[in-house]
Amino acid sequence: MTDVGSLKKDKKRPYIPLIPEEPTKVVDHFNNYLPNYNVWLKTLYYTGLRPKELRLMKCSMVILGVGDKDLLVLSERIN
């Protein structure tokens, strides 16, 4: 029987934050090649919805212009 050793861990690259000019390049790239991707990401970020919930939403669930706020009315089936 052979001795089973642990797998070697991959050396991970350290996190390197973007320089100030790079976020603009990233956004421009997606606007050129996948224009709706930025809209989708912003919707996820601002609504706090999970991707599956966002895919199951229908236009009738969005109520705009109610007083000072807009509403998302999600059915129990979604959340």
N, C-alpha and C positions, 0 to 999 in steps of 0.2 A: 504494500500500500504506500502511496506517495504522500508526502507531507503537503497539506494545502496551506499556502501562504495567502496573506491578504493582498488585494490588488493595490498596485501603486496608484497613488493619487496624482491626478494631473495637476501640474503647476498652473494655477490660475493667474491670469494677467491682472495687475492691479487696476482698480477703477480709475479712469482718467476722465475728469469732467470736460465737457465741451468748452472751447474757448468762445468768447462772445460772438464771433462771426459765424460759428458753425451751426447754431440752431436755425438761423435764417437760411442757410444752405439746405438744411434738412427739410424745412417747411417748403422751400421753393421746389426741391426735388419732388416731394410728394404732390404738390400742386400741379406739377407738370405731368407726372406719370400716373398718379392715382388721386385725382382731385377730391374724391369723396372720402378718402381715408382720413384726412385731417378733420373733416366734419364729424365723422364717426368717433374719432378719438376725443374730440372736444365734448361730444354728447355724453360719452362714457364718463369723462372726468367731471363735468358739471352736474350731471344728474345722479351720479353714484350708482347707476344701473349696471348690472352684470351683462355681459354680451348676450347670453341667452334671453334675458328679459328684454333687451333692446330689440332682438330679432323678432320676438313675439308681439311687440307693440303694434297697434293699429292707429291710424290717424285719428279715429274717433276718441281715442284715449287721451289726446292732448287737447286741453282747453286753454286757449290763449285769451289774454285780456280780461281776466276776472279780477276786478279791482286793481291793486298794485302788483299782483302776482299772477303767473301762469301756473296751471296745474297739470299734473300727470295723474290720470285716474287708471290704475292698474287693476285688472281683475285678479281674483284669488288664484286662478289657474296660472298666472304668470309668476307671481311672487309667492 
